[in-house]
Amino acid sequence: MQRQRRLMALVLVVILIGSVSILAFSLVGTFESPFYWGVSVGDEILYSVNVSHDESNSNYGYTYSNYLSLDGEQLIVQIVELPNVAGLVSSSTFQSQVVEMYKISCRFSNGTELPDEFPNEFATNIGKPLSQSILPLGDWTLIDRFFLDEFPVIAAPDVDRSGSVTHCASFRLNESMYFGSRKLLSIFPNVATYIWEGWTAFDTGVPLVARFYVNYPSCMFSALLNVTLTYIGTL
């Protein structure tokens, strides 16, 4: 009899531990998403483009004439795809499934398509900050908690060992959320810096301003490009 009681007690303890573990995983591992989109597929947004250019050394095969030709242009950005944010969301999936998903297409405001030499560069450099800065509404504080407040300081040897290092950062402003990503690329013995960043409006989830910045060390060649896209309004 005493042996049976001990066995029953042991079974109850195992069941209790299992229940607590399941509950803890439910509370900590995932949560019901508070997010929803303030925009819809098909929405169009008009931006003006301003390009500032420091210097480019053509001796190394680098030219930013394509970007410079965009200065003063207006672009229509159309939302073509939005990820599902109604399910379960965690910090580990928010970046891959929401931020990094490419959500837009672009064309000039007069209706003409971008020239053939632009699509890849545009998607990678100018379109990226616009796309990654289109964020869901619902809980800006939570998005802020997902990422660092600023890019960490990384020493050149750490970049050289891996070839490249990428980090994201976000913080809340008065009426907008800053979100940026920075890639450090080893061009031994120096490090090139690429930064894509945007300022997203709390009421729409659409970037008011987005910017791409690249800097190569002057000892290799001097090249600095700063592209700013300023939000004008929905069409």
C-alpha positions as CSV (number, residue, x, y, z in Angstrom):
1,M,0.0,0.0,0.0
2,Q,2.7,2.4,0.9
3,R,4.6,1.6,-2.3
4,Q,1.5,2.3,-4.3
5,R,1.1,5.7,-2.6
6,R,4.7,6.6,-3.4
7,L,4.1,5.6,-7.0
8,M,1.0,7.7,-7.3
9,A,2.7,10.7,-5.7
10,L,5.6,10.4,-8.2
11,V,3.1,10.3,-11.1
12,L,1.4,13.4,-9.8
13,V,4.7,15.3,-9.5
14,V,5.7,14.3,-13.1
15,I,2.3,15.5,-14.4
16,L,2.6,18.8,-12.4
17,I,6.1,19.5,-13.7
18,G,5.0,18.8,-17.3
19,S,2.0,21.1,-17.0
20,V,4.1,23.9,-15.5
21,S,6.7,23.5,-18.3
22,I,4.0,23.7,-21.0
23,L,2.6,26.8,-19.4
24,A,6.0,28.5,-19.1
25,F,6.8,27.8,-22.8
26,S,3.4,29.2,-23.8
27,L,4.0,32.4,-21.8
28,V,7.7,32.9,-22.7
29,G,8.3,31.2,-26.0
30,T,5.5,32.7,-28.0
31,F,2.6,35.1,-27.5
32,E,-0.6,36.2,-29.3
33,S,0.5,38.9,-31.8
34,P,-0.8,42.4,-31.1
35,F,0.2,43.5,-34.6
36,Y,-1.9,44.5,-37.6
37,W,-1.2,46.4,-40.8
38,G,-2.2,50.1,-41.3
39,V,-1.7,49.7,-45.1
40,S,-3.0,47.3,-47.7
41,V,-1.6,45.5,-50.8
42,G,-2.1,47.9,-53.7
43,D,-1.6,51.1,-51.7
44,E,0.6,53.6,-53.4
45,I,2.9,56.2,-51.7
46,L,4.6,59.1,-53.4
47,Y,8.2,60.0,-52.4
48,S,10.7,62.6,-53.5
49,V,14.3,61.7,-53.9
50,N,17.3,63.7,-52.9
51,V,20.8,62.4,-53.5
52,S,24.0,63.9,-52.0
53,H,27.3,62.6,-53.3
54,D,30.7,63.2,-51.8
55,E,33.2,61.6,-54.1
56,S,33.7,58.6,-56.3
57,N,37.0,57.3,-57.7
58,S,36.4,55.8,-61.1
59,N,39.9,54.4,-61.1
60,Y,38.4,51.6,-59.0
61,G,35.5,51.1,-61.3
62,Y,33.0,52.8,-59.0
63,T,30.5,55.4,-60.3
64,Y,27.3,56.6,-58.7
65,S,26.0,58.4,-61.8
66,N,22.9,56.1,-61.7
67,Y,22.0,57.3,-58.3
68,L,22.8,60.9,-59.1
69,S,20.4,60.8,-62.0
70,L,17.6,60.1,-59.5
71,D,18.1,63.4,-57.7
72,G,15.0,65.5,-57.8
73,E,12.9,62.6,-59.1
74,Q,9.6,61.5,-57.6
75,L,8.9,57.8,-57.1
76,I,5.6,55.9,-56.6
77,V,6.1,53.0,-54.2
78,Q,3.4,50.4,-54.3
79,I,2.9,47.8,-51.6
80,V,2.8,44.4,-53.4
81,E,3.0,41.9,-50.4
82,L,2.5,42.0,-46.7
83,P,3.4,39.1,-44.3
84,N,0.8,37.6,-42.0
85,V,1.2,39.2,-38.6
86,A,-2.1,37.9,-37.1
87,G,-0.5,34.6,-35.8
88,L,2.2,34.0,-33.3
89,V,5.2,36.3,-33.4
90,S,8.4,36.2,-31.5
91,S,11.5,38.5,-31.6
92,S,13.4,35.8,-33.6
93,T,10.8,35.7,-36.4
94,F,9.9,39.4,-36.6
95,Q,13.0,40.3,-38.4
96,S,13.0,37.4,-40.9
97,Q,9.3,37.3,-41.6
98,V,8.3,41.0,-41.3
99,V,11.4,43.3,-41.6
100,E,13.4,41.4,-44.2
101,M,10.4,40.5,-46.4
102,Y,10.5,42.7,-49.5
103,K,7.1,44.4,-49.7
104,I,7.2,47.0,-52.5
105,S,7.6,47.8,-56.2
106,C,8.8,51.2,-57.5
107,R,8.3,53.3,-60.6
108,F,8.8,56.9,-61.5
109,S,5.8,59.2,-60.9
110,N,5.3,59.9,-64.6
111,G,4.6,56.2,-65.0
112,T,7.8,55.0,-66.6
113,E,9.7,52.1,-65.2
114,L,13.1,52.3,-63.8
115,P,15.9,51.8,-66.3
116,D,17.4,48.4,-66.7
117,E,20.5,49.3,-64.7
118,F,18.5,50.2,-61.7
119,P,16.3,47.3,-60.5
120,N,19.0,45.3,-58.6
121,E,20.8,48.4,-57.2
122,F,17.5,50.0,-56.3
123,A,16.0,46.9,-54.5
124,T,19.2,46.4,-52.6
125,N,20.1,50.0,-51.7
126,I,17.3,52.5,-52.1
127,G,14.3,50.2,-51.9
128,K,15.5,48.3,-48.9
129,P,15.1,51.0,-46.3
130,L,11.6,51.8,-47.6
131,S,10.5,48.2,-47.5
132,Q,12.0,47.3,-44.1
133,S,10.6,50.5,-42.6
134,I,7.0,49.5,-43.5
135,L,6.0,48.1,-40.1
136,P,2.8,46.8,-38.5
137,L,0.8,48.8,-36.0
138,G,-0.3,47.6,-32.6
139,D,2.7,47.7,-30.2
140,W,5.6,50.0,-31.0
141,T,7.1,49.4,-27.6
142,L,7.4,45.7,-28.4
143,I,9.1,46.3,-31.7
144,D,11.6,48.6,-29.9
145,R,12.4,45.8,-27.4
146,F,13.1,43.4,-30.3
147,F,16.3,45.3,-31.3
148,L,19.2,47.2,-29.9
149,D,18.9,51.0,-29.4
150,E,22.1,51.6,-31.5
151,F,24.6,49.7,-33.6
152,P,27.3,48.0,-31.5
153,V,30.9,49.0,-31.8
154,I,32.7,46.3,-33.9
155,A,36.5,46.1,-34.3
156,A,37.9,45.6,-37.8
157,P,39.5,42.2,-36.9
158,D,36.1,40.8,-35.9
159,V,34.7,41.8,-39.3
160,D,37.7,40.4,-41.2
161,R,37.3,37.0,-39.6
162,S,33.7,36.6,-40.7
163,G,33.8,38.7,-43.9
164,S,30.7,40.7,-43.0
165,V,28.7,41.6,-39.9
166,T,25.1,42.9,-39.9
167,H,23.1,44.4,-37.0
168,C,19.7,46.1,-36.6
169,A,18.7,48.9,-34.3
170,S,15.4,50.7,-33.3
171,F,14.2,53.3,-31.0
172,R,11.1,55.4,-30.5
173,L,10.8,59.1,-31.3
174,N,7.9,61.5,-30.6
175,E,5.7,60.4,-33.5
176,S,7.8,57.8,-35.3
177,M,10.0,54.7,-34.9
178,Y,13.6,54.7,-36.1
179,F,14.6,51.4,-37.7
180,G,18.0,50.7,-39.3
181,S,20.3,48.0,-40.4
182,R,24.0,48.2,-40.8
183,K,26.4,45.9,-42.7
184,L,30.1,46.0,-42.2
185,L,32.0,44.4,-45.1
186,S,35.7,43.4,-44.9
187,I,37.8,44.9,-47.6
188,F,41.1,44.1,-45.8
189,P,42.7,45.9,-44.2
190,N,39.7,48.2,-44.1
191,V,35.9,47.9,-43.5
192,A,33.2,49.3,-45.7
193,T,30.0,50.5,-44.1
194,Y,26.4,50.2,-45.5
195,I,23.5,51.6,-43.5
196,W,19.8,51.4,-44.5
197,E,17.5,53.3,-42.2
198,G,14.0,54.8,-42.0
199,W,11.7,56.7,-39.7
200,T,8.2,55.1,-39.6
201,A,5.1,57.0,-38.7
202,F,3.1,55.6,-35.7
203,D,-0.3,56.3,-37.3
204,T,0.3,54.5,-40.6
205,G,3.4,52.2,-40.3
206,V,4.8,53.9,-43.4
207,P,8.3,55.5,-43.5
208,L,8.2,59.3,-43.5
209,V,11.9,59.3,-44.5
210,A,14.2,56.5,-45.6
211,R,17.9,56.6,-46.3
212,F,20.8,54.6,-47.7
213,Y,24.3,55.5,-46.8
214,V,27.6,53.8,-48.0
215,N,31.1,54.7,-47.0
216,Y,34.3,53.1,-48.4
217,P,37.7,53.9,-46.7
218,S,39.6,56.6,-48.5
219,C,42.7,54.5,-48.6
220,M,41.0,52.2,-51.0
221,F,39.0,54.8,-52.8
222,S,36.8,57.6,-51.6
223,A,33.1,57.1,-52.1
224,L,30.2,58.4,-50.0
225,L,26.6,58.2,-51.0
226,N,23.7,59.5,-49.0
227,V,20.2,59.0,-50.5
228,T,17.1,60.4,-48.8
229,L,13.6,59.7,-49.8
230,T,11.0,62.1,-48.3
231,Y,7.4,61.0,-47.8
232,I,4.8,63.2,-49.6
233,G,1.5,61.4,-49.3
234,T,-0.7,58.5,-50.4
235,L,-2.1,58.7,-54.0
